[in-house]
Amino acid sequence: MLATFGLILFFKRRGAPDLGPGRPCAAAAGWLTVPVQIIPGVYYPAYRLSIIAVALAVAALLISS
């Protein structure tokens, strides 16, 4: 277990200089960046709601199979 953790740290440190200071990331779609009003006065990010929806769909598919 310690050896595995050591390897993770080694490869993480080794890969960091290749990526530079700013790691590349994909920008979210425009419709995912807007907040959604759940109840009056309470807003929740649309991308988090989409992640919850996808997770529920995957769980439903796994249960039904």
Beta strands, then each sheet from edge to edge (+ up, - down):
strand 1: 35-39
strand 2: 42-45
sheet 1: 1+ 2-
end
